[in-house]
């Protein structure tokens, strides 16, 4: 059964939407407090910060925007150098080019299938299975718009604002002709604690939540997502995936490290520091506090 907090009052939304930009300009803290309460239905307690989602808001506003390495790792281009510096170049997906504008891309030199992504935000990408079917005019409109978008300013995840807007074109990763399973590992103060596994992307997407020992963590399911009707098998080299995620996450209080595992080979996808802006509606509210206990931000807090 869906969490009651997922229901949105459309009349209330119509009233508040016109004022979001004004509040954002006046006070980002006030905006985040309001957004958090509006979405999660919990008041954000800036003094106690007991919940995982509350601590993410503190990192979102006060810590990550002032941390250059966070912006580097949140960017799809910059993070590649970081992965290399950590001695993990072998897990990087092959790239065909990095471009400052859509017009720089020579489609004739690209393979038939590829993935195009903007470097500086989320949900700005295009998956191409057949180049001959790509509408370049429509793609240009989209990517031109995305490149002009200050994603950090738009979402108040200001660490994104320091990322140079570019387009990266990568090899399209497939597993038996389908988009591969993705393993999103949450690392708290250098230690991997839990993850969720994304399957059937682009078909009938499902999300299975686990503690890091692969026991079910269903209460941490969020935003009304559904899990599979069958148990998922833990990869044979899952311990190696944990090690990789902890190496990459070691400097940060929290980050989610996303990996693929295709026929036993591990590939790096991305790093996310404020998943869903931290405004998550968990199926079991107790899990928000449980995860909050894993995250120690005491040394980053201001007096």
JOLIN-V623236 format. One record per helix or strand. SS is the DSSP state (2 for helix, 1 for strand). FROM is the first residue (numbers start at 1). LEN is the number of residues. If there is no record, write none. Layout:
ss=SS from=FROM len=LEN
ss=SS from=FROM len=LEN
This chain:
ss=2 from=4 len=3
ss=2 from=10 len=8
ss=2 from=20 len=7
ss=2 from=28 len=13
ss=2 from=52 len=15
ss=2 from=68 len=7
ss=2 from=78 len=8
ss=2 from=89 len=3
ss=1 from=95 len=5
ss=2 from=102 len=3
ss=2 from=107 len=3
ss=1 from=114 len=5
ss=1 from=125 len=4
ss=2 from=131 len=3
ss=2 from=136 len=13
ss=2 from=151 len=5
ss=2 from=158 len=5
ss=1 from=167 len=4
ss=1 from=174 len=2
ss=1 from=178 len=2
ss=1 from=182 len=7
ss=1 from=191 len=9
ss=1 from=206 len=6
ss=1 from=216 len=1
ss=2 from=218 len=3
ss=1 from=222 len=1
ss=2 from=238 len=12
ss=1 from=254 len=9
ss=1 from=265 len=8
ss=2 from=275 len=4
ss=1 from=282 len=1
ss=2 from=285 len=10
ss=2 from=298 len=3
